[in-house]
């Protein structure tokens, strides 16, 4: 019995083309149903806030809400700054600055975690990089962990006075958002 | 099954007319009245029916609650309180639904452990078992989203912690985890947008479960039920019709279980929950001690036992995913642990491990609790990956009875099997 040569026929081409169109059409149709769940325009628009930091005395801290996230603003004591600067960056669990305003390869020195000339202020997103709890350490009576910074009660992560992870399950330093000092007493976050 | 012919005979004119157009009466009669049920089933086999009841009960009370609940961050908490205080019988509906979720899980765990003990996952029931695991996964997703709806402190922080599990993917591809988490949230943090989508999915998923239960039953009725001996129904005398034998036994088991359900609903409706969930959600304050509902505690203990975030998350998901492979991990030819002298002990060790992990999940992650959580996490996985495959080689099973009938009636003095069992 003669075997027909398996040359691609018109029908094969049509089937292939039809399947390709179905796949592309399916993906294009699916995308709006996926993308609708992403943060909407209203949420994205709430991009920046201004905070008056004049009332915060040395050693005090406040928490403000930015994009639905708590932002820690701490007025550090000279000892806390000293402690943060004394750390050998290469020995840290996460050696990167995690500062939105800096390239991602910059190291987590105290200077890279703060703003030059304003080292007494540390401003960070107050969300534990482990599973998103809010670390303790903002109020005077709070447990501040083994490194005098912040301590997350959920799963036991310790952050130092520059918000760098030192102990516990969290993988990264607390994130530093984009911010600027509009004046000595006013900060714009975002 | 070939063993068994349906005795269905449509009697009325309407049922005859219907039988030739949509034979649903015949289907129900064949599958749920005449269906041959092993004659030796014990009360552990009543949990399939109990679970079906709870699925329906949760849907009914849930539909009622949805008539009064406000799925918005501003109103959700107050609307639940209004349901409990103001809506006619709202307290009853809410308690039935909240306690029902716990009872649903309790029954599911008994059902799963029964399957593990009697080897109900072995050929030809692998697909039946896998569908069961999928039902369990969807059930967990449904329960998790349902728990977010009261929008109390525990709701809010449970959603935050669990959705953040996906952010661990950032350590594989930078930014991937964050993208997924923000997509789940619909924002840069857990917000009202998150609540709304969870509400929508919480209403959808029970019907997905119902569909999967249909497949589960289909797979079950194709091959027939396993039994405490692990033997299949081979002769007519091995089985009894489902109705009235199995159905009446199911009813006894169900009513016993419903007493427990009613006791919690009427006397201890909040016992299984957390006081913190009666504090409205506050994105600026994390409760000092976050714990999930009791039915998630073992997985939470596994998550926290591993010091690395990514591997903790992987271990937690694997602890459930590994169930999918149980039919192939267990190398023993004998199904029921009744005839497996060594496996039986490991089974109880495994059961103890799960309870211990549950206890450790409720404790703060420090000191000896972490150490023990690691020990039990190690055994949890060793049970599936080492004990199950190895025992298939090492263990000598006890002698199996010749048939279900023989197991029930025994042999006579001359050592002959019961008459009925020898005939086909």
Contacts between the chains, C-beta under 8 A, distances in Angstrom:
chain1	res1	chain2	res2	distance
A	34	B	183	7.8
A	37	B	183	5.4
A	37	B	184	7.3
A	37	B	186	5.6
A	37	B	197	6.5
A	38	B	182	6.9
A	38	B	183	5.3
A	38	B	186	6.9
A	39	B	182	5.9
A	39	B	185	7.5
A	39	B	186	5.9
A	39	B	187	4.9
A	39	B	188	6.5
A	39	B	193	7.8
A	40	B	186	6.9
A	40	B	193	7.4
A	43	B	186	7.3
A	43	B	187	4.7
A	43	B	188	7.1
A	43	B	191	7.7
A	43	B	193	7.2
A	63	B	284	5.9
A	65	B	283	7.1
A	65	B	284	6.8
A	67	B	187	7.6
A	67	B	188	4.1
A	67	B	189	6.8
A	68	B	187	5.8
A	68	B	188	5.6
A	68	B	189	3.6
A	68	B	190	7.7
A	68	B	191	5.3
A	68	B	283	6.4
A	69	B	188	6.0
A	69	B	189	4.9
A	69	B	283	7.8
A	70	B	283	6.8
A	70	B	284	5.2
A	127	B	189	7.9
A	130	B	164	7.6
A	130	B	309	5.8
A	131	B	160	7.3
A	131	B	161	4.3
A	131	B	162	8.0
A	131	B	164	4.3
A	131	B	165	6.8
A	131	B	167	8.0
A	131	B	309	7.7
A	132	B	160	4.4
A	132	B	161	6.1
A	132	B	163	7.6
A	132	B	164	3.9
A	132	B	167	7.5
A	133	B	157	6.8
A	133	B	160	7.1
A	133	B	161	6.8
A	133	B	286	4.3
A	133	B	290	6.8
A	134	B	284	6.8
A	134	B	285	6.7
A	134	B	286	4.4
A	152	B	286	7.9
A	153	B	286	6.6
A	153	B	288	5.1
A	153	B	289	7.0
A	154	B	157	7.9
A	154	B	161	6.8
A	154	B	286	6.4
A	154	B	290	5.1
A	155	B	304	6.0
A	155	B	365	5.6
A	156	B	364	7.9
A	156	B	365	5.6
A	156	B	366	6.3
A	169	B	304	7.6
A	169	B	307	5.9
A	169	B	308	7.2
A	169	B	309	5.6
A	169	B	312	6.9
A	170	B	309	7.1
A	171	B	168	7.8
A	171	B	170	8.0
A	171	B	171	6.1
A	171	B	308	7.7
A	171	B	309	5.0
A	171	B	310	7.6
